[in-house]
Amino acid sequence: MITSAVFSGAVQLVERAAEWDEFIASAPDGHLLQSYRWGEFKARYGWLPECLLVRAEGGTAAAQVLWRRTPLGAVAYLPRGPVAQPAGHEGATRALLAAVHRRARARGALFLKVEPNSNDPAPLPLLGFRPSAQTVQPCATLMVDLAADLETISSRQHSKTRYNIRLAAKKGVRVRRGDHQDVPTFYRLMEETSRRDGFAVHTQAYYRDVLEVLGDQAELLLAEHEGEVLAGIIVGTFQREAIYLYGASTAHKRNLMPTYLVQWEAMRRAHEAGCVRYDLWGVPADLAAVAEAGSEGDEALPALREHQRGDLWGVYRFKRGFGGKLVGYCGAYDYVYHPSRYWLWQHAVPRVLAWLRRGQGIE
């Protein structure tokens, strides 16, 4: 518990990892991306993390704010936060955001972006935040319930998924835990998957640092067949939640279904470690509205049929087979401090970056 003396409504800068994580973990909306180690990891890539906490009106709210300098001014980012105890406590949340605004203005920030770990944005619109199409975290995901026994968890999977898991094991695919020496192999898989599916990847050092900084809160799992690595995933954990953060595979021997087995092994290991849910981390954003309506299954998605031709729909079909529940988030909200520079950030900067990428032959 955070025991430092704090006057009601005053902001406290928390600098002890154990104290911070204890509070974040105790809150219903706590998340790995608000953990102290995640801030330490992002600090290696140009972000300055600050852990802020405010007590007000019988509640407590906290936020790990990530600050970054840009040519247009500083930007502030709050991934999967703020966090409140009790959940959604409006008075404490208001006081916390007011404190963040004061610090943001002192830094000359362009805007503050928040992406709550919730499908309810309240009270953000009432406090001057505007919805933003520039999201960073997934707007929808599939969450697998791990609270039951493994047999029950398996029974909730699609029959084809169970078949593919058994097939991989029968054909001799084995899953092992990797370490830092396996990062180059994992990165080669990431590069191949990037070329095949058309998405960007981080540097090799980025994935190495995820494992190094998160330590026992992250795990690299590799699916092998006859000494050849066919698929790999990095899973993060915080408290009783496991999160599929990054994954890749080779097209070689895809018929052995290594991606199914490595995901199931990650779920099995998370279950044994006491996790009660497994976040499959990202499906098409339009599914957030379906999740909010409480619908499940393809029959509830007539307006989303165009996604069936895209890569994200294929990702959704793969992940859906593991029996997870569709969960939606409210998305990103921005609080703007400098409208003219914010407009440049929203419109001019993306065009310049696209032009530079074309000039470098990236697009």
C-alpha positions, 0 to 999 in steps of 0.5 A, a space after each residue: 500500500 502507498 503510505 506516503 502522506 498525501 493531502 486530498 486532491 494533491 498529486 503524488 509522484 510515486 517512484 517505488 515500483 512495488 508500491 505503484 504496482 501494488 495499487 495498480 494491481 488492486 484496481 479493477 481496471 489495472 493493466 500491464 501497460 500501467 505497470 512500473 516495469 512497462 514505464 521502464 521499458 518505454 523509457 528506453 525508447 524515448 518516453 519519460 514515465 511519471 507515476 502520478 497518484 491523487 486521493 480525493 473524495 473517498 477514492 484514489 486515482 492513478 496514472 502512469 503518464 508517458 511524455 515524449 518530446 517532438 519538434 512540435 512540442 511534448 506529447 503526453 500518453 496514458 495507455 490503458 488508464 487512468 486507474 481508479 479505486 473504487 472503479 470509475 471513481 469520478 472525483 478522484 479521476 477528475 482531480 488526477 486529470 487536473 493534475 496531469 493538465 497542470 504538468 502538461 501545460 508546464 511542459 508545453 504539451 500539444 495534447 494528452 491522449 488517453 486510452 482507458 481500460 474500459 468501454 466507458 469513456 466517462 467522464 472524459 467527454 465532460 472534461 473537454 476530451 475529444 474522441 480520436 481516430 488515432 488509436 495506439 492500443 486495440 479497440 477490441 479483443 478476445 478474452 479467454 476465461 482461464 478460471 476453470 480447469 483446463 478441460 473446460 477451457 479446451 471444451 469452449 474452443 472451436 472443434 477445428 481449433 482443438 483438432 489443430 492443437 492435437 494435430 500439431 502435438 501428434 506431428 511432433 511440434 514441441 513448445 519450449 520457453 526461449 531466452 535472450 539467445 533466441 531473440 534473433 530467431 524470433 526476430 527473423 520470424 517477425 521479419 518474415 511475417 511482416 513481409 507476408 502480412 504487410 505490417 511494421 515491426 520494431 527493431 530486434 533490440 525492442 523485443 529483447 528489451 521487452 523480455 529483459 525489462 519485464 523479466 518474470 512478467 514476460 515469456 518467449 515461447 517457441 514452437 519447434 519441429 525437428 529442431 526448426 523454429 516455426 512460430 513464436 510469441 511473447 506473452 506479458 503478465 500482470 497480476 492474474 492476466 496474461 496478454 499475447 503481445 507479439 507473435 510471428 510464424 514461418 510459412 514453412 510447415 504451416 500444415 503442422 499448425 504450430 501457431 495453434 499449439 504455441 497459443 494453447 501452451 501459453 494459455 496452459 502455462 498462464 493457467 498454471 501460474 494462476 492467471 484467470 484470463 488470457 488477452 488475445 490482444 486485438 481484433 478488427 476495431 469495428 468489433 468493439 461496437 459488437 462487443 458493446 451490444 453484447 453480441 457474439 458469433 458471425 451471425 451478429 456481424 452483417 455490417 462487417 463482412 468486408 473484413 473477411 477479405 482482409 488480414 485482420 479478419 483472418 486474425 479474428 477467425 484464428 483467435 476466435 477459435 480459442 473460445 474467448 469473449 469479445 471485449 470492446 474498449 472506448 478507444 482513444 480520447 485527446 485533450 488538446 492544449 495547442 489547437 494549431 500545432 495539434 492540427 499539424 500533428 493530425 494532418 501535416 505530420 502523417 503526410 510528411 512521414 508518408 512522403 519520406 517513407 516513399 522516398 526511402 522505398 519503404 512504401 
